[in-house]
Amino acid sequence: MDVTGHTNSDSRSGSAREPRRAASIRDVARAAGVSYQTVSRVINGHPNVREETRHRVEAAIQSLGFRRNPTAFALASGVTRSLTVLTSNTTLHGYAATLQGVEEAARAAGYALGVKVLTPEDDLDRTMSSAAAEGGGLLVIGFDPLGAAALERAPADVPCAAVVEAPPPGRTPPRPAVWADDREAARAATAYLLELGHRTVHYLAIPTSVGARRPEGPRAQGWRAALESAGITPPDPHGGTGWDAQVGYDEGRRLAEDPEITAILCGNDDLALGVLRALHHAGRAVPGDVSVVGFDDAPHSAFLTPALTTVRMDFQGLGRDAFALLHGQLESGHLPPEPTFAGTDLIVRESSGPVGG
């Protein structure tokens, strides 16, 4: 007999069993010998419950494996412990790791999380209105034009936070946001390559959130600033049309044709992966002929041949910090006093070295 008073008549061994029904609040009440209203008061931390009764209810909850239904709680309490993440991508490393950080923080705080994937075909105003109507708050991953546009259209009366690319100096996003200082990271990575003796550094760009055809996002700006600070006229940036290894390979084949190119900074590690392959096919050694530096420190970067020098970005940390911004609004209604940004680290591996080294 189990704690609910029901006899377990299923004594079959090795045979399929029907899925066990999830325990309800009334099951807990019967097991503890109290009313379901008392169980509700215990779950919600109501002070007017005797200590002995509270212990009995908590023991029944533990024994039955009872879990509060978030939807039912929201209906009963008027508090919606949920959020919706809006993003245009869930597979690229930066997006996926940011989403993982949000999910981990939301789960720890007892929040349900939904994800809406944005596409260019969406009616963005309708999508934002639908997401807001679901209750809770909105969290936008705004690394690209779609994400940036979604953040601009977030209803003013709905709690909202975002992870964005670093905004221009002196400007802040329209809603509370976190970002990594990738402008400074790109400057430092470029300066590192110059210190190795390279006469200049070529840049293979990722798309930027403003959607420019020849982008000057924060990483491009940091690269340009380092060269200009060293008295070097920056060459024209390459790419800017995509994020993946195929784009890196296509651009890398063109870069490999120029024997004067000895150092390439890539806007992300997937582009760098394609560049490494293109240089290999062209017979140009890395780092002997060309040094290659990536961005993001994706999981595969340390296992390439050669292992990739790259900028480490804590995307999971950004996701957790963005949830904290949103959580504060949902729980207290207070906006954070100032924006938040995260640092970066240059991880030196095998793909970079002195000229001709």
N, C-alpha and C positions, 0 to 999 in steps of 0.2 A: 504493500500500500504506500502511495507517495504522500507528500505533505498536503496535498489538496483533499485527501480523503478518498481518492479514486483508486480502485484496485487495478493493478497493471496485469491484464489478462494476456498480454502478448508474450508468450513464452517460446515462440518459434525461434529456432537458431538457424542462422545461415540463410534466412529468407528475407525478402525485401519488406521493410516496414514503411508505414505511412509516415510522412513528415510530422514531427511533433508540433502541435499548435502552440504558438507563442503565448506565454502567460499574460493574463489581463490584470487590470487593477482589481477586479472583483475576485480573481483567483488569489491574489495576495491578501485581500480582506478576509476571505474564508480561512486561509491558512493561519492568519494572525489572530482570528477571532474578533475582528473589529469591523466597522463600517467602511465602505469604499471611500466615504468622505474623509475619514481619519487617515486612510492611506494617502489620499491626495494631499492632506495637510503635511504629512511627514515628507513626502516627495518634494514639496515646495518650500520646506523649511519653516513652516508655521510654528511660532513659539508656543502656542497654547496646546501642547500635546505632552502628556505625562512621559517621563523618561523611560519608565518600564514599558509603556505602550510603544514608544518610538523604537526601542531595541527589538521588540517583538516583530514589528513591521519590517524593520531593516533586515532581520534574520530571514523573514519570509521572502523578501525581495531577493536576497542573496541566494537562497535555496532554490527558488523558482527560476532564477535567471531573468527576472522581469526587467524590461527596458521600456522607458516612457516613450510613447509615440509622439514625435515632435509636432506633427500636425494637430493631434488632439490637444496637446499642451497649448499650442498657439491659439486654438479656438477657445479654450477654456480661460486662458490668462490674458488674451489680447496681445501677447508678446510673440512676435515671429522670430524665432531663433534660426534664421536662414540667410543665405546670401546667394547671389548669382554672379558668376565670373563671366565676363565678356572678353573674348579673345578671337583673333583671326587664325590662330594656329595652335595645335596641341602636340605637334611632333618634333619641331625644331628644339634643340637643347634648351635655349634660353626660355622659351615659352613653357616647355614641359616642366623644367625645374622650378620655374616661378609658380606654376600651378600646383606643383607638389608641395611647395612651401606654404601656399595658401591653404591647401587641403589639410595639411598636418596641423596648422594652427587652429583652423576652424573646428576640426574634430576634437582637439584638446579642450576647446572652449564649449563644446556641446552644440555646435552649429551644423545644420544641414547645408550642403553645398550643391548647387546646380551649375552647369556650364552651358553657355550659348556660344556657338562658333559663328563668327561673323563672316559673311562672304560679300564680294563686290555686288552681287545681285540683290542683296537685301534692301528693303525699304528701312533705312537705319532708324528713322524716327519711330516707325511702327515697332521695330525690334526693341528699341529702348523703352517704349511705352509698355510693351508686353512684359519685359523683364521687370520693370518697376512695379507693375500690377501684381506680380507674384509675391510681393511683400519682402520684408527683410531689407538688405542693402545690396548695392552694386559694387563690384570690384572689377576694374578695367585693366587689362594688360595692353598698354598703349605703345608698343614698340614700332608700330607701322601706321600708315595713313588711316586704315580702317579703325584701329584701336584709338588713335588720336581723335578721330571724328566722333566715335562713340562717347569718349570722355566729354567732348564739347557739348553733346546732346543729352547728357545725363540730366534728368529732371532736378531742378534746384531743391525741391522739397524731399528728395529721396537721399538717405545717407549713401555716400559714395567715396571710394578711395581708388588709387591707381598706382600701377608700376609703369614708369615711363622712361624714355631715353632722356639723358641729361638735357634740360632746357637751356636756351641761350643765357649767358650771364645777365643777371638783373631781372630775369623773368621767371615766373612760377606758373605751374599748371593751373587750370581753372578749378580743380578740386584737390583736396589733400592727396599728396603723392610721395612716393619714394623713388629714388633712382641711384644708379651707380655713377661714380665720377669717371666715366669712360673717356671724357675729354682729356683729363690729366693722365689717365692710363695710356692713351695713344701717344700723348706727348712724351711720356717716359719711355715707352717702347721704341719710339723713333730715335730719341736721344741715345738709347742703349746701342742701337745699330750704328749710329754715327760714331759713337765712342769706340766701336770695333774697327773703325777705319773706313767704312763705306762712304763714298763721296756724296751719295744721296740715297733716298729711300723711296721706292714706288709704293703707291697705296692702291689696294683692290677693295673697293667700297661695298658695303651692304646698302640696301635701300634705307632711306631715312623716313621718319614718321611724317615729314612734310611732303614726301612724295616727289621731290625734285628729280629731274632726269639726270642731272650731273650733281650728285648730292654733296652737301656740306653739312652733314650731321656732326654730332659731337666728336666722334672718332676721327673723321676727316679733319675737323678743326684742330684737334690736338696734334695730329700728324703735321699739318701745315704750320702750326705755331712753332713746333720744334725745328723744322727746317729753316723757317724765316729767322728764328732766334740765332741759328748757326750761320746766317748770312747766305743761305742756299735758296735759290729760286725753286719752289716746288714744281715737279713735273705734273702734267695733267693726271688726275686720278683715273683709275680704270674701274669698270664694272658699274655697280649701282643698280643693276637690273634684277638681281636675285640673291638668294641666301645659300644655295646648295652647291655641292661638289661639282656638278656639271658646269655651272657658271664658272667656278674656279678653274676647272680644267680648260674650258674654252678660252678664258682670258689668259690663263697660264701659258697656253701654246703661243699666243701672240707675244707675251712678255719674254718667253724663252728664246725668241728669235733675235732679241737685241743683246749682243754680247756686253754692252756697257751696263746692263742691269745686274747689280750684285746684291741687292737687298729688297725684299718685298714684305710689307706689312699688310696682312689680310684682315678684313672687317669681321670675320668669324672663323672658327676652326674648320667648318665645312668647306668654305672657300679655299682655305689653306690646304686641305686634303686634296682638292682638285689640282691646285697649283703644284704640289709635290709630285703628283702623278704626271703632269704635263712636263715638268722639268726632267723627270726620269726618262720619259719617252724621247725627249730632245737631247739626251745625253749630257745634261748639265748636272753636276754633282751638288748635293746639298749636305753640308754648308760650304764645301770647297769652292764652288763657283757662285752659288747664290745662297744667301741666308733668307730663311722664311720664318716669319713670326705670325701667329694666329691671335685669336681673341675669343675668350669665354672659358677656356679650359674644359671643353666637353670631355666626357668619360673616355673616348677613344684616343684623345690627343697624346697621352703618355705611352701608347702602345703602337704608334705608327713607326715606320722605319724611314728616316730617323725620327725619334721622338720629338714632338713639336714644342718649340718654345712658344709660350702663349700668355695672354693676360687672364688671370683667374678672376671670374666674376661670381659672387655669391648670390646666384639667382634664388635659391631656396630661402636665403635670409631676406632677400627683398620681398618675396611672397609673404613670409611671416610678418615682416614689418608693415606691409600694406594691410594685412588683416588686422594688425593691432590698431592702425589708424581708423579702420572701419569699425572695429569692435568698440572703440571708445565712443564713436558717434552713436552706435546702436544702444549701448548700455547707459550712457550718460547724456548724450545729445551734445557733447562738447567737441569742438574742432581742435586739432592739435595746434600748439602755439606757433610752430614754424615747420617748414618742409624738412624732410629727412633724406640723407643720401649715404650710400655705403662706399667704403674704400675698395681698392683692387690691389692685386699683387702680380708682378711679372714673374712667371715661372720659367726659368732658363733651363732648356733641355738641349737636345743634340742638333736641332735644325738651324742654329745660328752660330756664327763664329767670325773671326777676323777675315778680312778680304784675302782670298787665296789660301785660307787656312785649312 
